[in-house]
């Protein structure tokens, strides 16, 4: 679209200049022009033991997890393959055999 950077907060491409700042019309976030891309830092996801997680890793659940709105439980020791890391409170998106698609917190898993 233009040579302006995307919003660091919501990643919108519709940013515009306002004096010495960039402004995002979608989330109303403002940041200084001189801050540039240095304000963005790559997020690092870690498991319960402090190991760095990456997309496609396999993890093992370290605690029985109740599934909200169901009587099912994800048992300790359940292995989850091919995880996808996302932003948010529950930062692992995955499919668990016998249960289906769900999101997990990285603090309740360890790298397999």
N, C-alpha and C positions, 0 to 999 in steps of 0.2 A: 504494500500500500504506500507507505512513505518511509523515510529514513529514520523515523522516530522509534525509540525502543518500546517494546511491549510493557504493559504494567507489571511491576514485580509482585504485586499482591494477587491479582486475578488473571494475569496473562492476557488481558484484552489488547487487541492491536489498534484500538481506536483512541490512542493517546493524542494529546495536543499540547502545544507550548503555551505557557502563560507567564510572561516575564522571564524570570530565571528558574522557573519550575516546569516540570511536566505534570499533566493532570490526566487522570483516567475518568471519563464520563460515566463509566459503568459502575465503579465502586467508590468513586470520589477520592481515591488515593492521590496524594500529591508527593512528589519527591524532587530534589534538586537536580538540575541538569549536570552539575559537576560530579554528582554521586555516580552517575552512569551505571554501568553494569557491575561495578564493584560491590554494590549493596546486596546482590544476589549471591548466596552461598549454597553450594550443593548440600542437600539434606543427607544425613547419614543415618540409616536405620540400624539398630543393634538389637540383638536378642537378649535374653535374660542373663547370659554369661558375658555379654559385652562383645561378642563376635559381630562383625559387620555383615549385614544381610544384603543380598542383591536379587534382582528379578530372576526367576527361574530356579532359585535355591529350593532345597527340601528342608523342612523343619519338623520337629517333634514337639507335641504339646506337653508341657511340664506340670499341668494342673487340670483337674476336672473342670470343664467349663459348661455351665448351664446355658442352654439356648433360649433366649428370650422369646416368650410366646409359644413355647413348646415344652413337652415333658422330656425331650431328648437331652442327652449330655454328650459332649465330646470328651472321651476318656483320656486320662493321662497316658502318654506313650503313643497316641495316634500320630502317624506320620502323614505329613501333608507335602505333596510334591508340587513343583512348578508354581511357586508363589509369585504374586505381583505386588509390588510396593506402591502405596498410595499415600497422599497427604490426608491427615485427619486423626481423630482419636483412635479409631481402629485402622491401623496402618498396613495391614496385610489383607489382600484380596485373594481368595483361593476357593478351590472346590475340595470338599472332603467326601471320600467314598462313603456311601450309605446315608449321607446327610444332604449334600448339595453345596451350592455356592454360599459363601459366608465371608465375613470379615473378622479378623482376629487382631488382638493387640500384640505387638512384638515382645512385650514384657512377659508373656505367657508361653513363649516358644523358645526352643534352642535349636541351633543349626545342626542338621543331621549329617 
